[in-house]
Amino acid sequence: MPKVGVSILNYRAADRTISCVQSLLTAQMAAGVDAQLLIHVADNASGIGDFDSLRDALSGRPDVFLHRHESNLGFAAGHNRNIERLFTAESPDFVWLLNNDCSVEEGAVAALLKCARSDPAIGIWGATLLEGDHETIQCAGGCFYNSWLSSYRQHGRGKPAALRAAFEPRTFSYIAGASLFIPAQVLEEGLKPPESLTPSENESRSQWLNETFFLYFEELDLAQRLAPGLGLGWCRDALIIHIGGEGTETGGSQRSAQAEYH
């Protein structure tokens, strides 16, 4: 039975994080899932109250592990610490970086495993991210980046999820960071080191995600560092509801000062 290591970060959104974990546990029990989920939740220094809520809700659950960071490490460094824990203790076959403001539909785990097994040339798999109405696409797998304008466009945004099967295959710039499903071998052997770091920095600590980035565009950097021959894929039937903005205190069209800066 393959092992799927799931990395989730929490920042002042304990209720959302608990709901995300519960959706994963429910999806794991769904028919057709023959994998063990090993869920590592790390709190990015939200405060005692938030961590206590996570501990009360998640402690004692099989294969759910709770960690607390002494400072807010951000997206990249926070996930890197969880990936390091996974490789040290679990030896996963796949690593799934999942936003805490996501709710995983029951068939998503089975769909991602089927996709990942079907094409070993794909280095990162994306899911179909849906809006809160469960019917409208937020992002169908990945995004297209315009380096001249430093802007991006989400594939399929605003279209009905029921029509996703008719979408033509596209070449993404990167996979939407709310859900990154990655074969463990890609993280171990299929990434070039971040160019923004010196050789000594790369040797001194694990840099699966480039910690130069704190909040945004880590997934673009990750996609650009894939080894030759590895591509990006969209798993159409992996449906995930993504609220968006929970970890950055941002919602709708409003963006917090911290989010705007990064």
C-alpha positions as CSV (number, residue, x, y, z in Angstrom):
1,M,0.0,0.0,0.0
2,P,1.6,3.3,-1.0
3,K,2.1,6.0,1.5
4,V,1.0,9.6,0.8
5,G,2.6,12.2,3.1
6,V,0.3,15.3,3.4
7,S,1.7,18.6,4.5
8,I,-0.7,21.2,5.9
9,L,0.2,24.6,7.4
10,N,-1.9,26.5,9.9
11,Y,-1.9,30.2,10.6
12,R,-4.7,31.7,12.7
13,A,-7.3,29.4,11.0
14,A,-7.6,26.4,13.3
15,D,-11.2,25.7,12.4
16,R,-10.4,25.6,8.7
17,T,-7.4,23.3,9.3
18,I,-9.4,20.9,11.4
19,S,-12.1,20.8,8.6
20,C,-9.4,20.1,6.0
21,V,-8.0,17.2,8.0
22,Q,-11.4,15.8,8.5
23,S,-12.1,15.9,4.8
24,L,-8.9,14.0,4.1
25,L,-9.8,11.3,6.6
26,T,-13.2,11.0,5.1
27,A,-11.7,10.8,1.6
28,Q,-9.3,8.1,2.8
29,M,-12.2,5.9,3.8
30,A,-13.9,6.3,0.5
31,A,-14.1,3.3,-1.9
32,G,-11.2,2.8,-4.2
33,V,-8.5,4.3,-2.0
34,D,-5.6,1.9,-1.4
35,A,-3.2,4.3,0.2
36,Q,-2.2,5.3,3.7
37,L,-2.4,9.1,4.4
38,L,0.2,10.4,6.8
39,I,-1.0,13.9,7.7
40,H,1.5,16.4,9.1
41,V,0.0,19.7,10.4
42,A,2.4,22.5,11.3
43,D,1.2,25.6,13.1
44,N,3.2,28.7,11.9
45,A,3.3,30.5,15.3
46,S,-0.4,31.4,15.3
47,G,-0.6,31.7,19.1
48,I,-1.4,29.4,22.0
49,G,-5.2,29.5,21.5
50,D,-5.0,28.3,17.9
51,F,-2.5,25.6,18.7
52,D,-4.6,24.4,21.6
53,S,-7.6,24.1,19.3
54,L,-5.6,22.0,16.9
55,R,-4.2,19.8,19.7
56,D,-7.7,19.2,21.2
57,A,-9.2,18.2,17.8
58,L,-6.3,16.3,16.2
59,S,-4.3,14.6,19.0
60,G,-4.8,10.9,19.2
61,R,-6.0,10.5,15.6
62,P,-4.1,7.8,13.8
63,D,-1.6,9.0,11.2
64,V,-2.2,12.7,12.1
65,F,0.9,14.5,13.5
66,L,0.9,18.0,14.9
67,H,3.9,20.3,15.1
68,R,4.4,23.9,16.2
69,H,6.9,26.3,14.7
70,E,8.3,29.0,17.0
71,S,8.0,31.7,14.3
72,N,5.9,32.2,11.1
73,L,8.1,30.4,8.6
74,G,5.8,31.2,5.7
75,F,4.7,28.8,2.9
76,A,8.0,27.5,1.6
77,A,9.9,27.0,4.8
78,G,6.9,25.7,6.6
79,H,6.3,23.0,4.1
80,N,10.0,22.2,3.9
81,R,10.0,21.4,7.6
82,N,7.1,19.0,7.1
83,I,8.7,17.4,4.0
84,E,11.8,16.8,6.1
85,R,9.8,15.2,8.8
86,L,8.1,13.0,6.3
87,F,11.3,11.8,4.7
88,T,12.9,11.2,8.0
89,A,10.1,9.2,9.6
90,E,7.7,7.9,7.0
91,S,9.4,7.2,3.6
92,P,6.4,8.3,1.6
93,D,5.7,7.4,-2.0
94,F,4.0,10.7,-2.7
95,V,4.0,14.1,-1.0
96,W,0.9,16.3,-1.1
97,L,1.2,19.9,-0.2
98,L,-2.3,21.0,0.7
99,N,-3.7,24.4,1.8
100,N,-5.5,24.3,5.1
101,D,-8.5,26.2,3.5
102,C,-9.2,23.3,1.2
103,S,-11.9,20.6,1.6
104,V,-11.1,17.4,-0.3
105,E,-14.0,15.7,-2.0
106,E,-14.3,11.9,-1.4
107,G,-13.0,10.8,-4.8
108,A,-10.0,13.1,-4.9
109,V,-7.4,10.9,-3.2
110,A,-8.2,7.9,-5.5
111,A,-8.1,10.2,-8.6
112,L,-4.7,11.7,-7.7
113,L,-3.2,8.2,-7.1
114,K,-4.6,7.0,-10.4
115,C,-3.2,10.0,-12.3
116,A,0.2,9.8,-10.7
117,R,0.5,6.1,-11.4
118,S,-0.6,6.6,-15.0
119,D,2.2,8.9,-16.1
120,P,5.7,8.9,-14.4
121,A,6.8,11.8,-16.6
122,I,4.6,14.2,-14.6
123,G,6.5,15.8,-11.8
124,I,3.7,17.7,-10.2
125,W,0.0,17.0,-10.4
126,G,-2.7,19.6,-9.8
127,A,-6.4,19.1,-8.9
128,T,-9.6,20.8,-10.0
129,L,-10.0,23.6,-7.5
130,L,-13.6,24.7,-7.0
131,E,-15.3,27.7,-5.5
132,G,-17.4,27.4,-2.4
133,D,-20.5,26.6,-4.4
134,H,-18.9,23.3,-5.4
135,E,-19.9,23.9,-9.0
136,T,-17.6,26.7,-10.4
137,I,-14.0,26.1,-11.3
138,Q,-11.5,28.3,-9.5
139,C,-8.5,26.7,-11.2
140,A,-8.4,23.6,-13.4
141,G,-5.0,22.3,-12.5
142,G,-2.6,25.1,-13.2
143,C,-1.9,28.7,-14.2
144,F,-0.3,30.6,-17.0
145,Y,2.3,33.2,-16.0
146,N,3.1,36.4,-18.0
147,S,6.7,37.4,-17.0
148,W,6.4,40.8,-18.8
149,L,3.5,41.9,-16.6
150,S,4.2,39.6,-13.6
151,S,0.6,38.5,-13.8
152,Y,-1.1,35.1,-14.0
153,R,-4.3,33.5,-15.2
154,Q,-6.0,30.4,-13.8
155,H,-7.0,27.7,-16.2
156,G,-10.8,27.4,-16.5
157,R,-11.6,30.0,-13.9
158,G,-15.4,30.7,-13.7
159,K,-16.5,27.8,-15.9
160,P,-18.8,25.1,-14.7
161,A,-17.0,22.1,-13.3
162,A,-19.4,19.8,-15.1
163,L,-17.8,20.9,-18.4
164,R,-14.2,20.2,-17.4
165,A,-14.0,16.9,-19.4
166,A,-14.2,19.0,-22.6
167,F,-11.3,21.2,-21.8
168,E,-8.4,20.9,-24.3
169,P,-5.0,19.9,-22.8
170,R,-2.8,22.9,-22.0
171,T,0.8,23.5,-21.0
172,F,0.8,25.2,-17.6
173,S,3.5,27.6,-16.3
174,Y,2.9,26.1,-12.8
175,I,0.4,24.1,-10.8
176,A,-1.9,26.1,-8.4
177,G,-0.2,26.0,-5.0
178,A,-3.3,25.1,-3.0
179,S,-2.8,21.5,-4.0
180,L,0.5,20.1,-5.2
181,F,0.7,16.3,-5.5
182,I,4.3,15.2,-6.1
183,P,5.9,11.8,-6.4
184,A,8.5,11.5,-3.6
185,Q,11.2,10.5,-6.2
186,V,10.7,13.9,-7.9
187,L,11.5,15.7,-4.6
188,E,14.5,13.5,-4.0
189,E,16.0,13.4,-7.4
190,G,14.0,15.6,-9.9
191,L,14.6,19.2,-8.7
192,K,17.4,21.6,-9.6
193,P,18.6,23.6,-6.6
194,P,17.2,27.2,-6.2
195,E,19.4,29.5,-8.2
196,S,18.9,32.3,-5.7
197,L,20.8,30.4,-3.0
198,T,24.6,29.8,-2.8
199,P,26.0,26.3,-2.9
200,S,26.7,26.4,0.8
201,E,23.1,27.4,1.6
202,N,21.8,24.5,-0.6
203,E,24.1,22.1,1.3
204,S,23.2,23.3,4.7
205,R,19.5,22.8,4.6
206,S,16.9,21.1,2.5
207,Q,15.4,23.4,-0.1
208,W,12.6,21.5,-1.8
209,L,10.6,24.8,-1.9
210,N,12.7,27.9,-2.4
211,E,12.7,29.7,1.0
212,T,13.5,33.0,-0.7
213,F,9.8,33.2,-1.2
214,F,7.6,33.6,1.8
215,L,4.0,33.6,0.6
216,Y,3.6,33.6,-3.2
217,F,5.1,32.1,-6.4
218,E,6.9,29.2,-4.7
219,E,5.0,26.9,-7.0
220,L,6.2,28.8,-10.1
221,D,9.8,28.5,-8.9
222,L,9.2,24.8,-8.1
223,A,7.8,24.2,-11.6
224,Q,10.8,25.9,-13.3
225,R,13.2,23.8,-11.3
226,L,11.9,20.4,-12.5
227,A,14.5,18.2,-14.1
228,P,14.3,17.9,-17.9
229,G,11.7,15.4,-19.0
230,L,9.4,16.1,-16.1
231,G,6.2,18.0,-16.8
232,L,3.0,19.3,-15.1
233,G,-0.3,17.5,-15.1
234,W,-3.9,18.2,-14.3
235,C,-6.0,15.5,-12.5
236,R,-9.5,16.4,-13.7
237,D,-11.4,14.3,-11.3
238,A,-9.6,15.3,-8.2
239,L,-12.1,17.8,-6.9
240,I,-11.1,20.2,-4.0
241,I,-13.1,23.1,-2.6
242,H,-10.7,26.0,-2.0
243,I,-11.9,28.9,0.1
244,G,-8.8,31.0,-0.5
245,G,-7.1,33.6,1.6
246,E,-7.4,32.0,5.0
247,G,-3.7,31.8,5.7
248,T,-3.1,35.4,4.6
249,E,-6.1,37.0,6.2
250,T,-7.3,37.8,2.7
251,G,-10.7,37.2,1.2
252,G,-12.6,37.9,-2.1
253,S,-11.0,40.8,-3.9
254,Q,-9.4,42.2,-0.8
255,R,-5.8,41.6,0.0
256,S,-4.1,42.2,3.3
257,A,-1.0,44.4,3.5
258,Q,1.2,41.4,4.2
259,A,-0.2,39.5,1.1
260,E,0.2,42.6,-1.1
261,Y,3.8,43.0,-0.1
262,H,4.7,39.4,-0.9
